Amino acid sequence: VQLQASGGGLVQAGGSLRLACAARGLTFSDYHAGWFRQAPGKEREFVAAIRGRSDRTYYADSVNGRFTISRDNAGNTVHLQMNSLKPEDTAVYYCVSRNRLRVGYSYNAIESYDYRGQGTLVTVSS
């Protein structure tokens, strides 16, 4: 299984970016998926998640209303649309996934996920 994150970059505050997580070796519609981020010197934190099949979504309070997670089943990709970006959104963003049939899923716990892609760096300038 391989998760490939892309779409990071440098953007001014107030701008937008769209991250993508492409999967190989699994079918995203059968998996829960999520995004976590880690800023320099800070703990890794939950950003957003989407359930397999139901597509129910969850967001951290800090991004709710600005970020949107979605799934493209045809492309086997999960996206994170990030609008109204702030300097505090600067971090390395990681995509994660977990088979939806496994019990005990906790959407905001990194240890709840089976797979993690390499990160993509998002830098928001003030």
Disulfide bonds with the S-S distance in Angstrom:
Cys21-Cys95 2.18
